[in-house]
Amino acid sequence: MNARERALDAAHRRATEFLLTVDERPVWPRADLDQMLAVFGGPLPENGTDPAAVVEEMAQRADPGLVAIPGGRFFGFVIGGTHPAALAADWLVSAWDQNSGSSMLTPATVAMERVAGEWMLDLFGLHPSASVGFVTGGQLANFACLASARTAVLARAGWDLAENGLRSAPRMRFVVGADRHGSIDRAARFLGIGRSDFLIIESDDQGRMRADALERALVGGEGPLIVCLQAGEVHTGAFDDFTELIPIAQHHGAWIHVDGAFGLWAAASPGLRPLTKGMELADSWATDAHKTLNVPYDCGMAIVREPADSIAAFRTGGDYLIYSGLDPWDVTPELSRRARGVPAWAAMRSLGRSGIAALVDGLHANAVAMAAGLSAIGSIEILNDVDYTQVMFRLGSDDATRALGEAILVDGTAAVTGAEWRGRATLRCSMSSWATDGDDIDRTVAAIRRLVEG
């Protein structure tokens, strides 16, 4: 074999070995950053090393610092595992090495991305002509959608952002819920929308924006208006009531954006679809396929109802570029990029409509089972309505709750992450992986019971 074949063979062997161990290895890493820096650091070697040897060395050294995210008991943050078809497709994406910003340059990968986008619009019940831009994740999906929103609402107010920039532009009103995800604030900051432009709307006990509070906040206001709603609050999993909120925002001339990093996928399940009722009336939607669809990282989607609004924000220039109507670089901030939508096509092609519904339903069923198991431990309190994929719980005091969170990670059976809700320390289980089964739930509950009861 030549050097490339030997390196790929080593990578395949080491990847397979890792995946075969995830069910029994500690879920949380057993080395910290300083230890990993010591392992990988030092001066740049003067001479080169055989590529296969580099792969072997890398895999061996990295092992203590790896997290068992692909297994069934990683419940931290909202991080999906990787579906087999998506993982294999991602390997091909790297091997093909297609620069997928232009449909003329790389028609195969752009076609798969376009079809994947069409399938998503169908699953979500959104308008079939909407633009779907594949970006790095939920953060950039929110950014891309809100960049289109900013350009559009300023244009409605008679301001050409591309020509005049933001200096002296009409001041925008940026409406968000009290329990929005931090990526909304960060996207706004990237776009020159400061905190003083925010109108923060009260939420209910599950984190859903209150319609009466939104109505009061918008009455009498003037100027360009963007309203950000949420499909899946990151702690509770709650969905804003789109049927109530969107008509209010529309009445006041708002651009309506839905942050649905993991929640948009509820629309793919007949049983959970009512959670998303009315969201199709918004103007843009952000989601992330690495979460609920379980594709590898680097696959967020920025969906905009009117493609012209995406084009106005992002279309590029350059006399050396080849254009063919609507290209990926017309609806996202990037020119050169990998074909990140191909694993999404592969996952959906492998699962089919019924398989995607079963995947989403399974994540919800796991959350319900986890909540039932934890609530049977007498000192644990479940804090949220388990309507989707999130379970939030705590012990009687903040100190005890935080100590339990640390003990769970040290134990290594499962990974949950800490948070704060209404001023109290909490722990969160996010059901996001296709690999989680009933045994994983039972093992996790048993480990937590052991740690709580001593």
Backbone hydrogen bonds, N-H to C=O, Kabsch-Sander energy under -0.5 kcal/mol:
donor,donor_aa,acceptor,acceptor_aa,energy
6,R,2,N,-2.5
7,A,3,A,-2.2
8,L,4,R,-2.5
9,D,5,E,-2.4
10,A,6,R,-2.2
11,A,7,A,-2.4
12,H,8,L,-2.6
13,R,9,D,-2.3
14,R,10,A,-2.6
15,A,11,A,-2.7
16,T,12,H,-2.3
17,E,13,R,-2.2
18,F,14,R,-2.2
19,L,15,A,-2.5
20,L,16,T,-1.9
21,T,17,E,-0.7
21,T,18,F,-1.3
22,V,18,F,-0.7
22,V,19,L,-0.5
24,E,21,T,-1.3
25,R,21,T,-2.0
27,V,412,G,-2.7
30,R,64,P,-2.6
31,A,64,P,-0.9
36,M,32,D,-2.1
37,L,33,L,-2.8
38,A,34,D,-2.0
39,V,35,Q,-1.8
40,F,36,M,-2.5
41,G,37,L,-2.0
54,V,50,D,-2.1
55,V,51,P,-2.2
56,E,52,A,-2.3
57,E,53,A,-2.6
58,M,54,V,-2.9
59,A,55,V,-2.5
60,Q,56,E,-2.2
61,R,57,E,-2.6
62,A,58,M,-2.3
63,D,59,A,-1.2
65,G,62,A,-2.1
66,L,63,D,-1.5
68,A,27,V,-2.3
69,I,67,V,-1.9
71,G,68,A,-1.2
75,F,73,R,-0.8
75,F,415,A,-2.6
79,I,76,G,-0.7
80,G,78,V,-0.5
80,G,290,H,-0.8
83,H,81,G,-0.5
83,H,294,N,-3.5
87,L,83,H,-2.6
88,A,84,P,-2.4
89,A,85,A,-2.3
90,D,86,A,-2.1
91,W,87,L,-1.7
92,L,88,A,-1.8
93,V,89,A,-2.4
94,S,90,D,-1.7
95,A,91,W,-2.0
96,W,92,L,-3.6
97,D,93,V,-1.9
98,Q,93,V,-0.6
100,S,98,Q,-1.1
100,S,337,R,-2.2
101,G,99,N,-0.5
102,S,99,N,-0.7
106,T,102,S,-2.2
110,V,106,T,-2.0
111,A,107,P,-2.2
112,M,108,A,-1.9
113,E,109,T,-2.3
114,R,110,V,-2.7
115,V,111,A,-2.6
116,A,112,M,-2.5
117,G,113,E,-2.5
118,E,114,R,-2.2
119,W,115,V,-2.7
120,M,116,A,-2.2
121,L,117,G,-2.4
122,D,118,E,-1.9
123,L,119,W,-2.6
124,F,120,M,-2.9
125,G,121,L,-0.8
125,G,122,D,-0.6
126,L,121,L,-2.4
130,A,127,H,-1.8
131,S,304,V,-2.4
133,G,302,A,-2.8
134,F,132,V,-0.5
135,V,133,G,-0.6
135,V,300,G,-2.6
141,A,137,G,-2.0
142,N,138,G,-2.4
143,F,139,Q,-2.2
144,A,140,L,-2.9
145,C,141,A,-2.3
146,L,142,N,-2.7
147,A,143,F,-2.3
148,S,144,A,-1.9
149,A,145,C,-2.3
150,R,146,L,-2.7
151,T,147,A,-2.1
152,A,148,S,-2.3
153,V,149,A,-2.9
154,L,150,R,-1.9
155,A,151,T,-1.9
156,R,152,A,-2.1
157,A,153,V,-1.1
158,G,155,A,-1.8
159,W,154,L,-2.9
160,D,158,G,-0.5
161,L,159,W,-1.0
164,N,160,D,-3.0
165,G,161,L,-2.5
169,A,166,L,-2.5
173,R,224,P,-2.9
174,F,172,M,-0.5
174,F,197,D,-2.3
175,V,173,R,-0.6
175,V,226,I,-3.2
176,V,199,L,-2.3
178,A,201,I,-2.2
180,R,177,G,-1.5
184,I,181,H,-1.8
185,D,181,H,-0.7
186,R,182,G,-2.1
187,A,183,S,-2.3
188,A,184,I,-2.3
189,R,185,D,-2.2
190,F,186,R,-2.2
191,L,187,A,-1.5
192,G,189,R,-1.5
193,I,188,A,-2.8
194,G,192,G,-0.7
197,D,194,G,-2.0
198,F,195,R,-1.5
199,L,174,F,-2.6
200,I,198,F,-0.5
201,I,176,V,-3.0
201,I,199,L,-0.6
204,D,208,R,-2.2
207,G,204,D,-1.5
210,R,202,E,-2.4
214,L,210,R,-1.9
215,E,211,A,-2.5
216,R,212,D,-2.0
217,A,213,A,-2.0
218,L,214,L,-1.7
219,V,215,E,-1.5
221,G,218,L,-1.9
226,I,173,R,-2.5
227,V,255,W,-3.0
228,C,175,V,-3.1
229,L,227,V,-0.6
229,L,257,H,-3.6
231,A,259,D,-2.7
232,G,230,Q,-0.7
232,G,238,A,-1.1
233,E,238,A,-2.1
237,G,233,E,-2.8
240,D,230,Q,-2.6
242,F,240,D,-1.4
243,T,277,K,-0.5
244,E,241,D,-0.8
245,L,241,D,-2.5
246,I,242,F,-2.0
248,I,244,E,-0.9
249,A,245,L,-2.3
250,Q,246,I,-3.0
251,H,247,P,-2.2
252,H,248,I,-1.0
252,H,249,A,-0.5
253,G,250,Q,-2.1
254,A,249,A,-2.2
255,W,225,L,-2.4
256,I,254,A,-0.5
257,H,227,V,-2.8
257,H,255,W,-0.6
258,V,284,S,-2.1
259,D,229,L,-2.6
259,D,257,H,-0.5
260,G,258,V,-0.9
260,G,286,A,-2.4
263,G,231,A,-0.9
264,L,260,G,-1.5
266,A,263,G,-2.1
267,A,264,L,-1.7
268,A,265,W,-1.6
269,S,266,A,-1.7
273,R,269,S,-2.1
275,L,272,L,-2.1
276,T,273,R,-2.1
277,K,274,P,-1.2
279,M,276,T,-2.5
281,L,278,G,-1.7
282,A,279,M,-1.8
283,D,256,I,-2.7
284,S,256,I,-1.5
285,W,303,I,-2.5
286,A,258,V,-2.4
287,T,301,M,-2.0
288,D,261,A,-1.9
289,A,299,C,-2.4
291,K,288,D,-1.3
292,T,288,D,-0.6
294,N,289,A,-0.5
295,V,289,A,-1.3
298,D,136,T,-0.7
299,C,136,T,-0.9
300,G,135,V,-2.7
301,M,287,T,-2.8
302,A,133,G,-2.8
303,I,285,W,-2.8
303,I,301,M,-0.6
304,V,131,S,-2.1
305,R,283,D,-2.8
309,D,306,E,-1.9
310,S,306,E,-0.9
311,I,307,P,-2.7
312,A,308,A,-2.2
313,A,309,D,-1.0
314,F,310,S,-2.1
314,F,330,D,-0.5
315,R,311,I,-2.6
321,L,318,G,-1.4
323,Y,321,L,-0.5
326,L,324,S,-0.8
327,D,325,G,-0.8
329,W,101,G,-1.8
330,D,327,D,-2.1
331,V,328,P,-1.4
340,R,338,R,-2.2
342,V,339,A,-1.5
345,W,341,G,-2.0
346,A,342,V,-2.5
347,A,343,P,-2.6
348,M,344,A,-2.4
349,R,345,W,-2.7
350,S,346,A,-2.3
351,L,347,A,-2.5
352,G,348,M,-2.8
355,G,351,L,-1.0
356,I,352,G,-2.3
357,A,353,R,-2.1
358,A,354,S,-2.4
359,L,355,G,-2.3
360,V,356,I,-2.4
361,D,357,A,-2.8
362,G,358,A,-2.4
363,L,359,L,-1.9
364,H,360,V,-2.0
365,A,361,D,-2.7
366,N,362,G,-2.4
367,A,363,L,-1.8
368,V,364,H,-2.4
369,A,365,A,-2.4
370,M,366,N,-2.7
371,A,367,A,-2.5
372,A,368,V,-2.2
373,G,369,A,-2.5
374,L,370,M,-2.7
375,S,371,A,-2.5
376,A,372,A,-0.9
377,I,374,L,-1.9
378,G,376,A,-0.9
380,I,377,I,-2.6
381,E,394,R,-2.7
383,L,392,M,-3.2
384,N,392,M,-0.6
386,V,384,N,-0.6
387,D,385,D,-2.3
391,V,429,C,-2.2
393,F,427,L,-2.6
394,R,381,E,-1.6
401,T,397,S,-2.1
402,R,398,D,-2.7
403,A,399,D,-2.4
404,L,400,A,-2.2
405,G,401,T,-2.1
406,E,402,R,-2.2
407,A,403,A,-2.4
408,I,404,L,-2.4
409,L,405,G,-1.5
410,V,406,E,-2.1
411,D,407,A,-2.7
412,G,408,I,-1.8
414,A,408,I,-0.5
415,A,73,R,-2.1
417,T,428,R,-1.4
419,A,426,T,-2.0
421,W,424,R,-2.8
424,R,421,W,-1.5
426,T,419,A,-2.4
427,L,393,F,-2.7
428,R,417,T,-2.5
429,C,391,V,-3.1
430,S,75,F,-2.4
430,S,428,R,-0.5
431,M,389,T,-2.7
431,M,429,C,-0.6
432,S,430,S,-1.0
436,T,433,S,-1.1
441,I,437,D,-1.7
442,D,438,G,-2.5
443,R,439,D,-2.8
444,T,440,D,-2.1
445,V,441,I,-2.7
446,A,442,D,-2.5
447,A,443,R,-2.1
448,I,444,T,-2.5
449,R,445,V,-2.7
450,R,446,A,-2.3
451,L,447,A,-2.1
452,V,448,I,-2.5
453,E,449,R,-3.0
454,G,450,R,-1.1
